[in-house]
C-alpha cells in the first residue's frame, strides 16, 4: 500500500484495519479509472465559486447542501447501513460494493424522509468497490449532478454527505488533500480488499456509514464517492485522512451496469494469476505466491506457474497481495512489465509479461 498506515472501509459490521470502508456502518455504530441521457451524465469541468468572505462561504455551503442532500439516500441491508447517490429518474442508485455486500434486496430512505422504499441489486463491481441498485418506487427522486473528477485541484473545498453512524443527512467539510492515490481496503473473509486507483484524498471527515455517499464541490457537483478512511495500526483512526472513488470512474462503471447489466470493460490491468501472501519462517511477508494461472494469460505465456513467488514488478517490491493489487492498479492492459520470481526449488528468474485486462466477474 502507498501509505504505511492502514485504510479501512467505513461500512458497519467491519473491523477497522488497513483502509476502513466507510459504507456499511452498523445500525448502532459504523482501504489504493459512457454516457446516458439522465442528469447523471458527467458535466464538463467547472470552476467552483470562490467566496470572498465568511458570509459568502457560509451561503455557498447552504446552497450546495440544499441542492445535493436530497440526492443522497440511506441504504439498509438488515445487517448494516451505508449511503448512496440517486443517479437517474429511473431509480438507479450508485453506492459501494461493500455497502451492499452479498445482499440482493434493500431498504432505501431518502434524505427528505418518508417511508423506506424497496430496492434490488442491479450489479456490483467488487474490484472497484462500486455497485448499482434500483428502487421500485421512483416518485420524487432527485438525481445528483456529477462533475468531472479529472478537473479537480488540490486545495478545493469539498463537502461529504451521507449517513455516518446512522445519522441521516449529515454533512462534513474539508478540502481535496491529494490526488492520484492508489489505496486498498482491508481483506474480508479471505478475499483481498478492493483497490481504488486515482483515489481522491480528502480532509472532510469520513465515518462509518458515509460509504457510498457524495463528495461534492462548491458548485454542487458530485466529484467522488467517499469509501475509505485511514487507520494507524497503533493509534487507531486517523481523522482527516479519507479517500473517495473519483466521479469519472463511478459514472463509467454505473453507465456500464445500467446499459449492460454488468461491467463489461474494467479498464484495469491483470497479470492472470490468483495469489496469496507468502511468508518466511519468521512470518514476515516476502512476496505473493501463485496459486493458479489463468489459461492464455500473460502470466502463462511468460512461464509463471503455481508455486512461484512474485517478488517484484518493474523492480517495485510486491510483499503482499494488496501491494500487488495496488501496483497493477497503476498500470494498463497491454503494458509490458518485468516480473522477478522465486521458484519453489529456490532458484530465481526474471520474465517479461504483457498484462491483460482484469475480468469483470
Buried (B, 14 or more C-beta within 10 A) or exposed (E): BBBEBBBBBBBBBBEBBBBBBBBBBBBEEBBBBBEBEBBBBBBEBEEBBEBEEEEEBEEBBEBBBEBBBBBBBBBBBEBBBBBBBBBBBEBBBBBBBBBBBEBEEBBBBBBEEEEBBEBEBBBBBBBBBBBBBBBEBBEEBBBBBBBBBBBBEEEBBBBBBBBBBBEBBBBBBBBBBBBBBBBBBBBBEEEBBBBBBBBBBBBBBBBBBBBBBBBBBBBBBBBBBBBBBBBBEEEEBBEBBBBBBBBBBBBBBBBBBBEEEBBEBBBBBBBBBBBEBBBEEEEEBBBBBBEEBBEEBBBBBBEBBEEBBBBBBEEBBBBBBBBBBBBBBBBEBEBEBEBBBBEEEEEEEEBEBBBBBBEBE
